[in-house]
């Protein structure tokens, strides 16, 4: 059965690729028209058709009028189901939007909002199973529903959901109707931080962190908090983890007047992406220590600050930073 479904999906991609029509929307909302819907029988539909063909041959061979009546009745049900499958997508409005920022290597989330403009409800509308693990949804008349998509990320920057497929098998799963919708939804992907990085201003290597200098007790223990993605392993309370209390992070409050610069030129790594990963770890560690920090990149500078907003701005700079253009003298002159 799975092989048959995969074959019909492959055949659908081949046929739609010859005459591909994509729903687009200038206002960010794409509306599915008549010429943008494709439909093919599913694996169950092909088996149903084979059974009808055998019933037709048997009824004709034995001249069984009741068998012919039942065969044509089932064929008419299949034809009506095909029209309902096609109409289930007609007139839908589709809008995609990006989710919260993630770190490279994590899944970027997108939300696909599917709405109906008429009073007729739509059922079994969803995204193909190979694109999302979520099930199809039912949309009341004049309302909308949300389908969430997770896409893997490999590098920093903007992860774009350029195109999404919306499908339905309503009402009998004998036919599969689908359409392609072009979107401009993006999700910001932060650089993946390294496991450890030198403290800002350190002259040590790029892999060994330097201990914080100062008298004993300079940093006050503020208490634990739940572990968040990107937290330094040095801050994890391993004793609490051994007592099966979960992953918690120890918070310290250092000298509130301390101010450091996280500078591109202070790192010795030759690979630009490695430097960005090290800077990301330094930014996260500085935010963890609740100190004021600034960010210096070639051609870009973020003034010292503190707080979640400042942290997000610095991570955004690192995510979108184009080191090739910043180091090109022609680009800087332009």
Secondary structure, DSSP 8 states (H G I E B T S, - for coil): -HHHHHHHHHHHHHHHHHT--EE--TTS-EE--GGG-EEEE-HHHHHHHHHHHHHHHHHHHTT-HHHHHHHHHHHHHHHHHHHHHHHTTTT-EEEEEE-S-EETTSEEEEEEEEE-SSS--EEEEEE-TTT-S---EEE-TT-EEEEEEEEE--SSEEEEEEEEEEEE-TTTSSEEEEEEEEEEEEEEEE----S----TT--S-SSS-----S-TT-SEEEEEEE--TT--GGGB-HHHHHTT---EEEEEE--TT-EEEEEGGG---SSHHHHHHHHHHHHHHHHHTT-EEEEEETTEEEEEE-SHHHHHHHHHHHHH--HHHHT-HHHHH-
